C-alpha cells in the first residue's frame, strides 16, 4: 500500500520517534509503514488520519500489488 506518511511527517518536522510516540507505536512500526513493508491496521490508519486531520484515502492508496 502506497502512503504519504513520510512526506506528512517531514512537513511537520517530526522524527519517526516523535510520530511513533503520538500514535503509541514503535519507531520501527513507523519506519515499516513509510517503507511500505507493513500496512497499518485499520484502527492505526484511523489514528494516523485523525492526527493529520485528513481522510485515510488521502494518506494511503491501495496499489493493487501483493
N, CA, C, O and CB atoms as a CASP TS submission, in Angstrom:
PFRMAT TS
TARGET T0000
AUTHOR 0000-0000-0000
METHOD Language model
MODEL 1
PARENT N/A
ATOM      1  N   UNK     1       0.847  -1.177   0.000  1.00  0.00           N
ATOM      2  CA  UNK     1       0.000   0.000   0.000  1.00  0.00           C
ATOM      3  C   UNK     1       0.891   1.239   0.000  1.00  0.00           C
ATOM      4  O   UNK     1       1.765   1.384   0.855  1.00  0.00           O
ATOM      5  CB  UNK     1      -0.963  -0.001   1.222  1.00  0.00           C
ATOM      6  N   UNK     2       0.669   2.105  -0.939  1.00  0.00           N
ATOM      7  CA  UNK     2       1.430   3.358  -1.011  1.00  0.00           C
ATOM      8  C   UNK     2       0.888   4.323   0.047  1.00  0.00           C
ATOM      9  O   UNK     2      -0.290   4.287   0.402  1.00  0.00           O
ATOM     10  CB  UNK     2       1.341   3.993  -2.448  1.00  0.00           C
ATOM     11  N   UNK     3       1.780   5.186   0.540  1.00  0.00           N
ATOM     12  CA  UNK     3       1.331   6.159   1.536  1.00  0.00           C
ATOM     13  C   UNK     3       2.189   7.411   1.491  1.00  0.00           C
ATOM     14  O   UNK     3       3.294   7.416   0.948  1.00  0.00           O
ATOM     15  CB  UNK     3       1.363   5.548   2.939  1.00  0.00           C
ATOM     16  N   UNK     4       1.653   8.463   2.074  1.00  0.00           N
ATOM     17  CA  UNK     4       2.322   9.772   2.126  1.00  0.00           C
ATOM     18  C   UNK     4       2.856  10.083   3.530  1.00  0.00           C
ATOM     19  O   UNK     4       3.151  11.237   3.840  1.00  0.00           O
ATOM     20  CB  UNK     4       1.353  10.879   1.684  1.00  0.00           C
ATOM     21  N   UNK     5       2.978   9.076   4.358  1.00  0.00           N
ATOM     22  CA  UNK     5       3.317   9.307   5.760  1.00  0.00           C
ATOM     23  C   UNK     5       4.650  10.038   5.940  1.00  0.00           C
ATOM     24  O   UNK     5       4.742  10.968   6.742  1.00  0.00           O
ATOM     25  CB  UNK     5       3.362   7.990   6.494  1.00  0.00           C
ATOM     26  N   UNK     6       5.669   9.629   5.208  1.00  0.00           N
ATOM     27  CA  UNK     6       6.990  10.268   5.346  1.00  0.00           C
ATOM     28  C   UNK     6       6.908  11.760   5.004  1.00  0.00           C
ATOM     29  O   UNK     6       7.473  12.594   5.711  1.00  0.00           O
ATOM     30  CB  UNK     6       8.031   9.569   4.430  1.00  0.00           C
ATOM     31  N   UNK     7       6.207  12.087   3.923  1.00  0.00           N
ATOM     32  CA  UNK     7       6.057  13.490   3.497  1.00  0.00           C
ATOM     33  C   UNK     7       5.289  14.291   4.543  1.00  0.00           C
ATOM     34  O   UNK     7       5.697  15.393   4.909  1.00  0.00           O
ATOM     35  CB  UNK     7       5.335  13.571   2.131  1.00  0.00           C
ATOM     36  N   UNK     8       4.188  13.743   5.017  1.00  0.00           N
ATOM     37  CA  UNK     8       3.376  14.449   6.015  1.00  0.00           C
ATOM     38  C   UNK     8       4.159  14.675   7.307  1.00  0.00           C
ATOM     39  O   UNK     8       4.072  15.736   7.925  1.00  0.00           O
ATOM     40  CB  UNK     8       2.092  13.662   6.313  1.00  0.00           C
ATOM     41  N   UNK     9       4.917  13.667   7.697  1.00  0.00           N
ATOM     42  CA  UNK     9       5.734  13.786   8.912  1.00  0.00           C
ATOM     43  C   UNK     9       6.807  14.852   8.717  1.00  0.00           C
ATOM     44  O   UNK     9       7.034  15.678   9.602  1.00  0.00           O
ATOM     45  CB  UNK     9       6.386  12.425   9.274  1.00  0.00           C
ATOM     46  N   UNK    10       7.465  14.836   7.564  1.00  0.00           N
ATOM     47  CA  UNK    10       8.537  15.799   7.287  1.00  0.00           C
ATOM     48  C   UNK    10       8.009  17.227   7.243  1.00  0.00           C
ATOM     49  O   UNK    10       8.689  18.152   7.687  1.00  0.00           O
ATOM     50  CB  UNK    10       9.225  15.461   5.966  1.00  0.00           C
ATOM     51  N   UNK    11       6.809  17.413   6.714  1.00  0.00           N
ATOM     52  CA  UNK    11       6.219  18.755   6.658  1.00  0.00           C
ATOM     53  C   UNK    11       6.042  19.352   8.050  1.00  0.00           C
ATOM     54  O   UNK    11       6.013  20.571   8.214  1.00  0.00           O
ATOM     55  CB  UNK    11       4.870  18.709   5.940  1.00  0.00           C
ATOM     56  N   UNK    12       5.927  18.493   9.036  1.00  0.00           N
ATOM     57  CA  UNK    12       5.740  18.956  10.421  1.00  0.00           C
ATOM     58  C   UNK    12       7.029  18.906  11.227  1.00  0.00           C
ATOM     59  O   UNK    12       7.035  19.191  12.424  1.00  0.00           O
ATOM     60  CB  UNK    12       4.678  18.116  11.114  1.00  0.00           C
ATOM     61  N   UNK    13       8.123  18.540  10.560  1.00  0.00           N
ATOM     62  CA  UNK    13       9.428  18.420  11.224  1.00  0.00           C
ATOM     63  C   UNK    13       9.399  17.443  12.390  1.00  0.00           C
ATOM     64  O   UNK    13      10.038  17.672  13.417  1.00  0.00           O
ATOM     65  CB  UNK    13       9.889  19.777  11.717  1.00  0.00           C
ATOM     66  N   UNK    14       8.655  16.353  12.228  1.00  0.00           N
ATOM     67  CA  UNK    14       8.593  15.308  13.249  1.00  0.00           C
ATOM     68  C   UNK    14       9.554  14.193  12.861  1.00  0.00           C
ATOM     69  O   UNK    14       9.661  13.834  11.689  1.00  0.00           O
ATOM     70  CB  UNK    14       7.138  14.760  13.412  1.00  0.00           C
ATOM     71  N   UNK    15      10.241  13.658  13.840  1.00  0.00           N
ATOM     72  CA  UNK    15      11.055  12.468  13.608  1.00  0.00           C
ATOM     73  C   UNK    15      10.129  11.249  13.614  1.00  0.00           C
ATOM     74  O   UNK    15       8.967  11.340  14.011  1.00  0.00           O
ATOM     75  CB  UNK    15      12.186  12.329  14.694  1.00  0.00           C
ATOM     76  N   UNK    16      10.658  10.122  13.173  1.00  0.00           N
ATOM     77  CA  UNK    16       9.862   8.890  13.268  1.00  0.00           C
ATOM     78  C   UNK    16       9.509   8.613  14.724  1.00  0.00           C
ATOM     79  O   UNK    16       8.406   8.156  15.024  1.00  0.00           O
ATOM     80  CB  UNK    16      10.631   7.684  12.660  1.00  0.00           C
ATOM     81  N   UNK    17      10.438   8.889  15.618  1.00  0.00           N
ATOM     82  CA  UNK    17      10.188   8.667  17.048  1.00  0.00           C
ATOM     83  C   UNK    17       9.078   9.591  17.564  1.00  0.00           C
ATOM     84  O   UNK    17       8.249   9.169  18.371  1.00  0.00           O
ATOM     85  CB  UNK    17      11.482   8.892  17.860  1.00  0.00           C
ATOM     86  N   UNK    18       9.057  10.841  17.105  1.00  0.00           N
ATOM     87  CA  UNK    18       8.004  11.786  17.511  1.00  0.00           C
ATOM     88  C   UNK    18       6.630  11.261  17.098  1.00  0.00           C
ATOM     89  O   UNK    18       5.689  11.245  17.891  1.00  0.00           O
ATOM     90  CB  UNK    18       8.251  13.185  16.886  1.00  0.00           C
ATOM     91  N   UNK    19       6.539  10.831  15.836  1.00  0.00           N
ATOM     92  CA  UNK    19       5.262  10.331  15.333  1.00  0.00           C
ATOM     93  C   UNK    19       4.865   9.054  16.058  1.00  0.00           C
ATOM     94  O   UNK    19       3.704   8.881  16.428  1.00  0.00           O
ATOM     95  CB  UNK    19       5.337  10.082  13.821  1.00  0.00           C
ATOM     96  N   UNK    20       5.818   8.167  16.259  1.00  0.00           N
ATOM     97  CA  UNK    20       5.544   6.910  16.960  1.00  0.00           C
ATOM     98  C   UNK    20       4.987   7.168  18.355  1.00  0.00           C
ATOM     99  O   UNK    20       4.046   6.502  18.789  1.00  0.00           O
ATOM    100  CB  UNK    20       6.817   6.062  17.052  1.00  0.00           C
ATOM    101  N   UNK    21       5.570   8.133  19.050  1.00  0.00           N
ATOM    102  CA  UNK    21       5.109   8.458  20.399  1.00  0.00           C
ATOM    103  C   UNK    21       3.665   8.951  20.379  1.00  0.00           C
ATOM    104  O   UNK    21       2.858   8.560  21.222  1.00  0.00           O
ATOM    105  CB  UNK    21       6.020   9.516  21.035  1.00  0.00           C
ATOM    106  N   UNK    22       3.348   9.799  19.424  1.00  0.00           N
ATOM    107  CA  UNK    22       1.980  10.332  19.337  1.00  0.00           C
ATOM    108  C   UNK    22       0.956   9.247  19.005  1.00  0.00           C
ATOM    109  O   UNK    22      -0.196   9.310  19.435  1.00  0.00           O
ATOM    110  CB  UNK    22       1.915  11.433  18.285  1.00  0.00           C
ATOM    111  N   UNK    23       1.397   8.253  18.234  1.00  0.00           N
ATOM    112  CA  UNK    23       0.487   7.177  17.825  1.00  0.00           C
ATOM    113  C   UNK    23       0.542   5.963  18.759  1.00  0.00           C
ATOM    114  O   UNK    23      -0.216   5.007  18.594  1.00  0.00           O
ATOM    115  CB  UNK    23       0.815   6.740  16.408  1.00  0.00           C
ATOM    116  N   UNK    24       1.446   6.016  19.739  1.00  0.00           N
ATOM    117  CA  UNK    24       1.631   4.934  20.708  1.00  0.00           C
ATOM    118  C   UNK    24       2.020   3.620  20.026  1.00  0.00           C
ATOM    119  O   UNK    24       1.487   2.553  20.333  1.00  0.00           O
ATOM    120  CB  UNK    24       0.353   4.737  21.524  1.00  0.00           C
ATOM    121  N   UNK    25       2.978   3.736  19.082  1.00  0.00           N
ATOM    122  CA  UNK    25       3.567   2.572  18.422  1.00  0.00           C
ATOM    123  C   UNK    25       5.078   2.737  18.466  1.00  0.00           C
ATOM    124  O   UNK    25       5.579   3.765  18.924  1.00  0.00           O
ATOM    125  CB  UNK    25       3.051   2.418  16.941  1.00  0.00           C
ATOM    126  N   UNK    26       5.804   1.738  17.997  1.00  0.00           N
ATOM    127  CA  UNK    26       7.263   1.833  17.989  1.00  0.00           C
ATOM    128  C   UNK    26       7.750   2.641  16.778  1.00  0.00           C
ATOM    129  O   UNK    26       7.036   2.786  15.786  1.00  0.00           O
ATOM    130  CB  UNK    26       7.893   0.423  17.980  1.00  0.00           C
ATOM    131  N   UNK    27       8.962   3.154  16.880  1.00  0.00           N
ATOM    132  CA  UNK    27       9.564   3.851  15.754  1.00  0.00           C
ATOM    133  C   UNK    27       9.736   2.888  14.586  1.00  0.00           C
ATOM    134  O   UNK    27       9.620   3.283  13.426  1.00  0.00           O
ATOM    135  CB  UNK    27      10.918   4.471  16.153  1.00  0.00           C
ATOM    136  N   UNK    28      10.013   1.627  14.895  1.00  0.00           N
ATOM    137  CA  UNK    28      10.176   0.622  13.851  1.00  0.00           C
ATOM    138  C   UNK    28       8.881   0.434  13.058  1.00  0.00           C
ATOM    139  O   UNK    28       8.921   0.175  11.855  1.00  0.00           O
ATOM    140  CB  UNK    28      10.620  -0.710  14.462  1.00  0.00           C
ATOM    141  N   UNK    29       7.733   0.563  13.728  1.00  0.00           N
ATOM    142  CA  UNK    29       6.441   0.466  13.042  1.00  0.00           C
ATOM    143  C   UNK    29       6.297   1.604  12.044  1.00  0.00           C
ATOM    144  O   UNK    29       5.864   1.390  10.912  1.00  0.00           O
ATOM    145  CB  UNK    29       5.272   0.490  14.058  1.00  0.00           C
ATOM    146  N   UNK    30       6.657   2.807  12.458  1.00  0.00           N
ATOM    147  CA  UNK    30       6.578   3.962  11.551  1.00  0.00           C
ATOM    148  C   UNK    30       7.497   3.751  10.361  1.00  0.00           C
ATOM    149  O   UNK    30       7.107   4.007   9.221  1.00  0.00           O
ATOM    150  CB  UNK    30       6.950   5.273  12.289  1.00  0.00           C
ATOM    151  N   UNK    31       8.709   3.287  10.615  1.00  0.00           N
ATOM    152  CA  UNK    31       9.649   3.033   9.532  1.00  0.00           C
ATOM    153  C   UNK    31       9.095   1.993   8.562  1.00  0.00           C
ATOM    154  O   UNK    31       9.196   2.167   7.348  1.00  0.00           O
ATOM    155  CB  UNK    31      10.995   2.570  10.093  1.00  0.00           C
ATOM    156  N   UNK    32       8.522   0.933   9.075  1.00  0.00           N
ATOM    157  CA  UNK    32       7.982  -0.134   8.225  1.00  0.00           C
ATOM    158  C   UNK    32       6.802   0.363   7.382  1.00  0.00           C
ATOM    159  O   UNK    32       6.659  -0.033   6.225  1.00  0.00           O
ATOM    160  CB  UNK    32       7.543  -1.330   9.088  1.00  0.00           C
ATOM    161  N   UNK    33       5.966   1.218   7.949  1.00  0.00           N
ATOM    162  CA  UNK    33       4.852   1.781   7.185  1.00  0.00           C
ATOM    163  C   UNK    33       5.391   2.698   6.094  1.00  0.00           C
ATOM    164  O   UNK    33       4.960   2.617   4.944  1.00  0.00           O
ATOM    165  CB  UNK    33       3.878   2.554   8.113  1.00  0.00           C
ATOM    166  N   UNK    34       6.327   3.565   6.449  1.00  0.00           N
ATOM    167  CA  UNK    34       6.887   4.517   5.474  1.00  0.00           C
ATOM    168  C   UNK    34       7.591   3.819   4.321  1.00  0.00           C
ATOM    169  O   UNK    34       7.538   4.295   3.187  1.00  0.00           O
ATOM    170  CB  UNK    34       7.862   5.458   6.162  1.00  0.00           C
ATOM    171  N   UNK    35       8.241   2.709   4.590  1.00  0.00           N
ATOM    172  CA  UNK    35       8.960   1.985   3.543  1.00  0.00           C
ATOM    173  C   UNK    35       8.078   0.945   2.864  1.00  0.00           C
ATOM    174  O   UNK    35       8.554   0.138   2.064  1.00  0.00           O
ATOM    175  CB  UNK    35      10.194   1.314   4.124  1.00  0.00           C
ATOM    176  N   UNK    36       6.802   0.972   3.188  1.00  0.00           N
ATOM    177  CA  UNK    36       5.782   0.101   2.587  1.00  0.00           C
ATOM    178  C   UNK    36       6.059  -1.381   2.798  1.00  0.00           C
ATOM    179  O   UNK    36       5.710  -2.216   1.964  1.00  0.00           O
ATOM    180  CB  UNK    36       5.678   0.379   1.109  1.00  0.00           C
ATOM    181  N   UNK    37       6.700  -1.698   3.940  1.00  0.00           N
ATOM    182  CA  UNK    37       6.934  -3.094   4.304  1.00  0.00           C
ATOM    183  C   UNK    37       5.828  -3.611   5.221  1.00  0.00           C
ATOM    184  O   UNK    37       5.737  -4.811   5.480  1.00  0.00           O
ATOM    185  CB  UNK    37       8.301  -3.249   4.985  1.00  0.00           C
ATOM    186  N   UNK    38       4.994  -2.703   5.707  1.00  0.00           N
ATOM    187  CA  UNK    38       3.933  -3.059   6.647  1.00  0.00           C
ATOM    188  C   UNK    38       2.739  -2.147   6.389  1.00  0.00           C
ATOM    189  O   UNK    38       2.887  -0.931   6.271  1.00  0.00           O
ATOM    190  CB  UNK    38       4.421  -2.941   8.132  1.00  0.00           C
ATOM    191  N   UNK    39       1.562  -2.747   6.304  1.00  0.00           N
ATOM    192  CA  UNK    39       0.329  -1.972   6.184  1.00  0.00           C
ATOM    193  C   UNK    39      -0.279  -1.836   7.572  1.00  0.00           C
ATOM    194  O   UNK    39      -0.428  -2.835   8.276  1.00  0.00           O
ATOM    195  CB  UNK    39      -0.679  -2.646   5.187  1.00  0.00           C
ATOM    196  N   UNK    40      -0.631  -0.624   7.979  1.00  0.00           N
ATOM    197  CA  UNK    40      -1.175  -0.446   9.322  1.00  0.00           C
ATOM    198  C   UNK    40      -2.543  -1.107   9.452  1.00  0.00           C
ATOM    199  O   UNK    40      -3.265  -1.278   8.470  1.00  0.00           O
ATOM    200  CB  UNK    40      -1.275   1.043   9.664  1.00  0.00           C
ATOM    201  N   UNK    41      -2.878  -1.471  10.676  1.00  0.00           N
ATOM    202  CA  UNK    41      -4.218  -1.978  10.957  1.00  0.00           C
ATOM    203  C   UNK    41      -5.214  -0.851  10.701  1.00  0.00           C
ATOM    204  O   UNK    41      -4.834   0.319  10.656  1.00  0.00           O
ATOM    205  CB  UNK    41      -4.331  -2.514  12.430  1.00  0.00           C
ATOM    206  N   UNK    42      -6.454  -1.193  10.538  1.00  0.00           N
ATOM    207  CA  UNK    42      -7.474  -0.167  10.320  1.00  0.00           C
ATOM    208  C   UNK    42      -7.547   0.818  11.489  1.00  0.00           C
ATOM    209  O   UNK    42      -7.615   2.024  11.252  1.00  0.00           O
ATOM    210  CB  UNK    42      -8.838  -0.820  10.105  1.00  0.00           C
ATOM    211  N   UNK    43      -7.537   0.348  12.748  1.00  0.00           N
ATOM    212  CA  UNK    43      -7.544   1.323  13.851  1.00  0.00           C
ATOM    213  C   UNK    43      -6.338   2.272  13.815  1.00  0.00           C
ATOM    214  O   UNK    43      -6.473   3.460  14.105  1.00  0.00           O
ATOM    215  CB  UNK    43      -7.569   0.589  15.184  1.00  0.00           C
ATOM    216  N   UNK    44      -5.167   1.744  13.460  1.00  0.00           N
ATOM    217  CA  UNK    44      -3.978   2.611  13.385  1.00  0.00           C
ATOM    218  C   UNK    44      -4.104   3.582  12.216  1.00  0.00           C
ATOM    219  O   UNK    44      -3.715   4.744  12.339  1.00  0.00           O
ATOM    220  CB  UNK    44      -2.687   1.763  13.237  1.00  0.00           C
ATOM    221  N   UNK    45      -4.637   3.129  11.092  1.00  0.00           N
ATOM    222  CA  UNK    45      -4.841   4.016   9.940  1.00  0.00           C
ATOM    223  C   UNK    45      -5.779   5.163  10.315  1.00  0.00           C
ATOM    224  O   UNK    45      -5.539   6.312   9.944  1.00  0.00           O
ATOM    225  CB  UNK    45      -5.413   3.225   8.735  1.00  0.00           C
ATOM    226  N   UNK    46      -6.850   4.848  11.053  1.00  0.00           N
ATOM    227  CA  UNK    46      -7.769   5.898  11.516  1.00  0.00           C
ATOM    228  C   UNK    46      -7.057   6.868  12.452  1.00  0.00           C
ATOM    229  O   UNK    46      -7.269   8.078  12.377  1.00  0.00           O
ATOM    230  CB  UNK    46      -8.987   5.276  12.230  1.00  0.00           C
ATOM    231  N   UNK    47      -6.220   6.342  13.322  1.00  0.00           N
ATOM    232  CA  UNK    47      -5.479   7.180  14.269  1.00  0.00           C
ATOM    233  C   UNK    47      -4.535   8.126  13.532  1.00  0.00           C
ATOM    234  O   UNK    47      -4.425   9.302  13.879  1.00  0.00           O
ATOM    235  CB  UNK    47      -4.687   6.305  15.259  1.00  0.00           C
ATOM    236  N   UNK    48      -3.856   7.601  12.512  1.00  0.00           N
ATOM    237  CA  UNK    48      -2.953   8.422  11.697  1.00  0.00           C
ATOM    238  C   UNK    48      -3.739   9.516  10.985  1.00  0.00           C
ATOM    239  O   UNK    48      -3.342  10.681  10.995  1.00  0.00           O
ATOM    240  CB  UNK    48      -2.194   7.549  10.669  1.00  0.00           C
ATOM    241  N   UNK    49      -4.855   9.134  10.367  1.00  0.00           N
ATOM    242  CA  UNK    49      -5.688  10.106   9.647  1.00  0.00           C
ATOM    243  C   UNK    49      -6.191  11.193  10.592  1.00  0.00           C
ATOM    244  O   UNK    49      -6.199  12.372  10.238  1.00  0.00           O
ATOM    245  CB  UNK    49      -6.880   9.401   8.969  1.00  0.00           C
ATOM    246  N   UNK    50      -6.606  10.803  11.781  1.00  0.00           N
ATOM    247  CA  UNK    50      -7.098  11.775  12.761  1.00  0.00           C
ATOM    248  C   UNK    50      -5.983  12.730  13.177  1.00  0.00           C
ATOM    249  O   UNK    50      -6.201  13.937  13.278  1.00  0.00           O
ATOM    250  CB  UNK    50      -7.671  11.054  13.999  1.00  0.00           C
ATOM    251  N   UNK    51      -4.790  12.191  13.417  1.00  0.00           N
ATOM    252  CA  UNK    51      -3.656  13.022  13.835  1.00  0.00           C
ATOM    253  C   UNK    51      -3.325  14.075  12.780  1.00  0.00           C
ATOM    254  O   UNK    51      -3.048  15.228  13.110  1.00  0.00           O
ATOM    255  CB  UNK    51      -2.423  12.147  14.107  1.00  0.00           C
ATOM    256  N   UNK    52      -3.355  13.673  11.511  1.00  0.00           N
ATOM    257  CA  UNK    52      -3.024  14.604  10.429  1.00  0.00           C
ATOM    258  C   UNK    52      -4.255  15.371   9.922  1.00  0.00           C
ATOM    259  O   UNK    52      -4.144  16.195   9.014  1.00  0.00           O
ATOM    260  CB  UNK    52      -2.379  13.844   9.272  1.00  0.00           C
ATOM    261  N   UNK    53      -5.418  15.097  10.508  1.00  0.00           N
ATOM    262  CA  UNK    53      -6.673  15.755  10.124  1.00  0.00           C
ATOM    263  C   UNK    53      -6.934  15.610   8.627  1.00  0.00           C
ATOM    264  O   UNK    53      -7.243  16.576   7.929  1.00  0.00           O
ATOM    265  CB  UNK    53      -6.640  17.243  10.509  1.00  0.00           C
ATOM    266  N   UNK    54      -6.798  14.367   8.159  1.00  0.00           N
ATOM    267  CA  UNK    54      -7.009  14.031   6.756  1.00  0.00           C
ATOM    268  C   UNK    54      -7.810  12.738   6.690  1.00  0.00           C
ATOM    269  O   UNK    54      -7.953  12.028   7.685  1.00  0.00           O
ATOM    270  CB  UNK    54      -5.651  13.892   5.994  1.00  0.00           C
ATOM    271  N   UNK    55      -8.329  12.447   5.503  1.00  0.00           N
ATOM    272  CA  UNK    55      -9.011  11.167   5.321  1.00  0.00           C
ATOM    273  C   UNK    55      -7.959  10.067   5.140  1.00  0.00           C
ATOM    274  O   UNK    55      -6.836  10.326   4.708  1.00  0.00           O
ATOM    275  CB  UNK    55      -9.986  11.218   4.094  1.00  0.00           C
ATOM    276  N   UNK    56      -8.345   8.856   5.475  1.00  0.00           N
ATOM    277  CA  UNK    56      -7.447   7.716   5.275  1.00  0.00           C
ATOM    278  C   UNK    56      -7.020   7.644   3.807  1.00  0.00           C
ATOM    279  O   UNK    56      -5.851   7.408   3.503  1.00  0.00           O
ATOM    280  CB  UNK    56      -8.133   6.390   5.709  1.00  0.00           C
ATOM    281  N   UNK    57      -7.982   7.852   2.902  1.00  0.00           N
ATOM    282  CA  UNK    57      -7.702   7.750   1.469  1.00  0.00           C
ATOM    283  C   UNK    57      -6.711   8.791   0.973  1.00  0.00           C
ATOM    284  O   UNK    57      -6.037   8.571  -0.034  1.00  0.00           O
ATOM    285  CB  UNK    57      -8.977   7.877   0.693  1.00  0.00           C
ATOM    286  N   UNK    58      -6.612   9.919   1.663  1.00  0.00           N
ATOM    287  CA  UNK    58      -5.657  10.944   1.239  1.00  0.00           C
ATOM    288  C   UNK    58      -4.236  10.635   1.733  1.00  0.00           C
ATOM    289  O   UNK    58      -3.276  11.269   1.295  1.00  0.00           O
ATOM    290  CB  UNK    58      -6.101  12.320   1.753  1.00  0.00           C
ATOM    291  N   UNK    59      -4.106   9.669   2.634  1.00  0.00           N
ATOM    292  CA  UNK    59      -2.794   9.276   3.148  1.00  0.00           C
ATOM    293  C   UNK    59      -2.343   7.949   2.536  1.00  0.00           C
ATOM    294  O   UNK    59      -1.179   7.785   2.170  1.00  0.00           O
ATOM    295  CB  UNK    59      -2.830   9.169   4.683  1.00  0.00           C
ATOM    296  N   UNK    60      -3.278   7.007   2.432  1.00  0.00           N
ATOM    297  CA  UNK    60      -2.970   5.666   1.946  1.00  0.00           C
ATOM    298  C   UNK    60      -3.690   5.397   0.632  1.00  0.00           C
ATOM    299  O   UNK    60      -4.871   5.710   0.483  1.00  0.00           O
ATOM    300  CB  UNK    60      -3.357   4.609   2.991  1.00  0.00           C
ATOM    301  N   UNK    61      -2.965   4.811  -0.321  1.00  0.00           N
ATOM    302  CA  UNK    61      -3.555   4.427  -1.599  1.00  0.00           C
ATOM    303  C   UNK    61      -3.216   2.961  -1.859  1.00  0.00           C
ATOM    304  O   UNK    61      -2.052   2.563  -1.805  1.00  0.00           O
ATOM    305  CB  UNK    61      -3.039   5.344  -2.765  1.00  0.00           C
ATOM    306  N   UNK    62      -4.228   2.179  -2.137  1.00  0.00           N
ATOM    307  CA  UNK    62      -4.020   0.773  -2.474  1.00  0.00           C
ATOM    308  C   UNK    62      -3.384   0.690  -3.851  1.00  0.00           C
ATOM    309  O   UNK    62      -3.896   1.258  -4.815  1.00  0.00           O
ATOM    310  CB  UNK    62      -5.357  -0.022  -2.432  1.00  0.00           C
ATOM    311  N   UNK    63      -2.258  -0.025  -3.939  1.00  0.00           N
ATOM    312  CA  UNK    63      -1.551  -0.085  -5.225  1.00  0.00           C
ATOM    313  C   UNK    63      -1.849  -1.343  -6.025  1.00  0.00           C
ATOM    314  O   UNK    63      -1.349  -1.494  -7.139  1.00  0.00           O
ATOM    315  CB  UNK    63      -0.074   0.007  -4.993  1.00  0.00           C
ATOM    316  N   UNK    64      -2.648  -2.242  -5.482  1.00  0.00           N
ATOM    317  CA  UNK    64      -3.049  -3.439  -6.208  1.00  0.00           C
ATOM    318  C   UNK    64      -2.000  -4.539  -6.242  1.00  0.00           C
ATOM    319  O   UNK    64      -2.298  -5.657  -6.664  1.00  0.00           O
ATOM    320  CB  UNK    64      -3.402  -3.074  -7.591  1.00  0.00           C
ATOM    321  N   UNK    65      -0.790  -4.250  -5.811  1.00  0.00           N
ATOM    322  CA  UNK    65       0.260  -5.263  -5.802  1.00  0.00           C
ATOM    323  C   UNK    65       0.151  -6.113  -4.536  1.00  0.00           C
ATOM    324  O   UNK    65      -0.530  -5.736  -3.582  1.00  0.00           O
ATOM    325  CB  UNK    65       1.659  -4.603  -5.896  1.00  0.00           C
ATOM    326  N   UNK    66       0.804  -7.221  -4.538  1.00  0.00           N
ATOM    327  CA  UNK    66       0.930  -8.160  -3.405  1.00  0.00           C
ATOM    328  C   UNK    66       0.720  -9.545  -3.888  1.00  0.00           C
ATOM    329  O   UNK    66       0.782 -10.489  -3.101  1.00  0.00           O
ATOM    330  CB  UNK    66      -0.061  -7.841  -2.283  1.00  0.00           C
TER
END
